[in-house]
Each structure stands twice: as C-alpha cells, then as structure tokens.
Amino acid sequence: MATSTAVAARRAPAARLGRIVDRWLLPIYLVGVTAYLILPVAVMILFSFNDPTGRSNLTWREFSFDAWLNPLGRPGLAEAVRNSLVIAMLATLIATALGTMIGLALSRYMFRGRAATNVLIFLPMSTPEIVLGASLLTMFVASVQLPIPQGVLFPLNIRTILIAHIMFNISYVVVTVKARLANFPRHLEEAAMDLGANEWTTFWKVTFPLILPGVIAAALLAFSLSIDDYVVTAFTSGQTETFPLYIYGSQLRGIPVQVNVIGTMIFVSAVLLVVLTTLWQRRVAARDYGAGI
Amino acid sequence: MRRALHLRAAAPYLLLLPGLLWLVLFYVYPAFQMFLTSLWTGNIDSGYTQTWNWGIYPEAISEYWPWLARSIVYGGLATILAFSLGFPLAYAIAFRGGAYKNILLFLVIAPFFTSFLLRTISWKIILADSGLVLGPLKDVGLVPEEFRLLATPAAVVAGITYNFLPFMTLPLYVALEKIDRRLIEAAEDLYAGPWRPQGTVVGLVIGGVLGVVVGLVMDYPAVLMGVAFGALGAVVGTFLISQAFIRVTLPLALPGIFAGSLLTFIPAVGDFVNAELLGNPQSLMIGNVIQARYLQVTDYPTASALSFILMLAILVGLFIYARLIGTEELTGAAI
C-alpha cells in the first residue's frame, strides 16, 4: 500500500507533464514543422505574382498578373515544358506496365531467382541519382563501338532521356504495387475460376480492377518523379531541354517569373489529382464494403 | 493440357522478363561500362583508348578526398538533423494526429509536388542576406549586419535536410503507426516510468556531441553550439523520454529508422544541386566534382572513377549498416 502511493506520487508530476506535452508542445511542433515544409512552396507561389525589376526573380517588388497572362512567353520555355510532359507521360506508361508485371510476379509466384530479383529492384533506388546518370552517359557514349544501328543510343536526345526515366521509375512502381498486393483477396480469383472464367478473363475482370488503385498510385509517383527529374536528365539530355533543365539553365542567367507560374500550375494540378484519386478510392472502398467484399 | 502447365511454370519469368531486361541493360550494364570507362586514357578530341589504367583510382582519391569526405559529413549531418526533426513529426502524426492524420501526411509530402529546383531556389530567396529570415533579425539588431546564411555550409546542410525530410518522415511514420498501442500501455502498467537520470545524461551527451560537430562543420563557435544542443538534449531526455519509449517504441520503430536514414543519406551524399545553389566554392561536394568532370571538362575517366568510388562506398556502407542494425526483415522493409 505504502509503496503504491509512493509510486503514484512519483508518477503524478510526470503524468501532468505528459498532458502538457500532449496538449501544447506536440501541436505547436506540428504546426512549426509543417510550416517549414510548406514555406518554400508558398514563396514559389508568391513570387509567381512578382514584377521584378531586373532579369532575376529573387527579390519582391510589386504584385503583378503579367506572367500568369503569358505563362509560356519566354523563348524555349514552351518547348521545354512540352518535352517534359511527353517524357513523363511515356515514361510513366511504360514503367508502370513493366513494374506492375514484376510486382505481380513477386507477390504471387514462388520461383527461383526471387532474391536476386529483389536485389536488382532495390539497387537503383539505393544508388545516388548522379551515379545513375553518369553510368548511363558513359554507356551511351561508349555505345558507338557496339554493333547496333547508329542513332539508337547516341547522340543523346529525347529518346535517351526516356530510357533513363523508365529505368529509375521501374523500381518505385514495383515497390508501390507490391505494397498494395500484400493482402490481396486471392479467394475472389479462385471463385471466378470455379465459376468457369479462364485465367485471362479472371485477370481483367477480377484481379486488375482490384489492383487498379495501386497501379494508379504507382503511375502518379512515376509521373511526379519523371517530370521533376533534373540530375539524371542533365546527364542524358544532350541538346534536348526539359522544364527542370530550363530552370537550372535560367538560374545562372536570371530566373523568369514564368518559371514560378508553371511550377505553381504543376503543384496545383498534382494536389488536385491526388485529392481526386483519394476521394475516388474512398468511394470505391465504400462501395466494395457495402457489397461485402 | 501439358502446354498450359508449362505456361503456368513460365508465367513469373514472362512477367519479369521485360522489366528486368530493362534494368540489366540500363542499370547493370552502364555501371559496368562506367567501370571500364574509368580505366580509359585519352581526351575527348583525340579519342580514348582502353589502357587498364588502374592508377586512376589512387590518383582520384588523393586529389578529391576532401570533396568525398565533405559529402559524407554533410550527408551524415543532414541525415541526423532530418531524423531529429522527422522523428517527433512522425511520432506526433502517428500517435496524436487523430482526425488530422491524413491532412498532416499530405502536408509532409506536399513539397514533392513542386520542383526540387524551385524549392531550393525558394530557399535562396528566404535565406538571402536581407531576406525573409535575416532581414527582420538585422532590422532589430539581433544579428550583426555582416552575418550571412546564404553561400555557407550551413545553408547547404539545411537545404539537404529540407529536401530529404519527407523521405525520412514517411518510413518513420509507417513504422510508428504499426505499433500496437497496447504494448506501450502494458509497459506503463508494469511501472515503466520516466527515464531519469539516464535520459538526462544520454540527451546531454548526444546533444552536446551533435552541437560540437555542427559548430565545427558550419564554422560556428563549437563550444557554444555544444552547450546549446546539449542543454536541449538534456531537457528532451529528462522530460520527454520515458522507459516505455526506450524499451518498446524505439525498438519497434527500428525498421523505419533504417529505411528512413538510407532514403535520406544516399541521395544526400550524391547531391550537388544544394551545394551549387546554396553553397560557396569551399562547400562543394563530390557530386559537383563529378558533374563538372563529366559535363564541363569531359574528363570521362576521372569522372567515372569518382562516381564508381561513390557507388561502391555506398553499397559497402549499406551492407555493413544492414548487418549492424538489420536482419533480413529490416532490409526487406527498406525494399
């Protein structure tokens, strides 16, 4: 009895402190760190409404809509944005297809070479981007001595950028798809087969709709990695310019406000896309739950 | 019937083939080619020949070791700082997020929706000599007029920390979120109370050492930084760390710590954008050297040797780290 009161007395101030931490310290910390995370994004958006005096958009002068009315009004900018979009879309499409297939193989088959496959998927993600870009560049340069048709791997152009983007996206797609497949309801496929569907029909009518949210998440990730990539692209681009390369180039001669406008547009569309897919997935989940799945 | 059976046995390989072929052709083979290129001799104008010049490796290391060392120090420091910021953040979202959990997670990944370059350029605006941070501080005289943040090692490390903080926070959150809360309650019921006095001592030592290192790397008074960080560490250790946290939460969070620190450290060591945009010529990293050797000087052999060294160093470090804190399961979490 005496000991337990002593323990209670000793724990009381700690418990009170715990409540103070709960109520005040953690929320204040949360607000502080999220503000720190968002601050540069806010600055980017704010400076898309700037009207800078010189060529460089680094100090605030006055509010202006000019850049928003003419977002591509800089030489080379439209071309760079178009290249970025084309590369990101194609890289996403191909990497998502290849990565989803690997994800399916890894999560539903036991086969020889599984461990080696896992290592091969893991390695590109644990290699710094600069090494990925550098090794591709040496390979492209050395490929002129290989017995392959000229122009496939060298000179560097939009095709070599695409090869590189597909390469670094595959691993991320595999990991995302695999995570979604981890607790996949296999009995639904068995039910479909029992009811006479062949493997092809089962895949497209049962499996694919169920893994679709994972595939979409993987595709969104691949797209955002690709459209934002600077490092690997810088090594594999040759004369081709993408939006990140344009930003980097202009940061030496002065960043035009239009860059912030397009950055803001990309940010807003990405946020909208994520919000919409989340809402859609919730609706699908609610419907499936209602159907008793 | 037999054909169908054969097909079923081949199914995983057919699914793997195109993707793995792509990785072998455009990841494994280029890495091998980079190794071959590092042993070339020659220059871009008169052409290169394969001379198996192994001497390039000792040469490159002896010439560029300061850059290599600086990259490891900056990357390591940024990883530790990202952990110090990201762990409480992930903990707060996982354990106290409540109804705001998804919104908070969304805010953590929101920076990814903006260009990495534009975010870093924003830091240039924020940290400028009379910018958002230093302007007001200088106006009220809290900071001397000649003090600067931009173009210092501190800005480089801060930039790297910022850019990779979500990579640290998300795996930590996933690991913390999975912890069964009943285990912590059980520990508390079994008299796991505050972690004093060990918490005070451990906090003081870790904070102090970190402060001295930060001071030395960033050219601030090391003793003062050590005292300040040490005091902060002691306060955290004394009042915020409980036995239940040390014995239950932290061990269960290890897979997240492993994955998060790798996802932060690896890109941080190879980064050159932060050093280029926020640093000065004395704070350049190995990434800057590799980039310049490849794209400006076209000295392919040296550049290839350096990036091969970087790749090898990271893979060896990864292996040792996995052995030290990881089991198979932990490497699995990183995958």
Interface residues (C-beta under 8 A of the other chain):
Chain A: V7 R10 R11 A14 L17 V21 D22 L26 P27 Y29 L30 V33 T34 Y36 L37 I38 L39 P40 V41 V43 M44 F47 L58 T59 L98 G99 M101 I102 L104 A105 Y109 F111 T117 N118 L120 I121 F122 L123 P124 S126 T127 P128 E129 I130 V131 L132 A134 S135 L136 L137 T138 M139 V141 A142 I163 A164 I166 M167 I170 S171 V174 V175 S224 D228 Y230 V231 A234 F235 F243 P244 I247 Y248 Q251 I255 V259 N260 G263 I266 F267 A270 V271 V274
Chain B: A11 P12 Y13 L15 L16 P18 G19 L20 W22 L23 V24 F26 Y27 V28 Y29 P30 A31 Q33 M34 L36 T37 L85 P88 L89 A92 I93 R96 L104 F106 L107 V108 A110 P111 F112 F113 T114 S115 F116 L117 L118 R119 T120 I121 S122 W123 K124 I125 I126 A128 L132 Y162 L165 P166 Y191 G193 P194 F239 L240 S242 L262 I266 P267 V269 G270 D271 F272 V273 L277 G287 I290 Q291 Y294 L295 Y300 A303 S304 S307 L310 M311 I314 L315 L318 T331 A334 I335
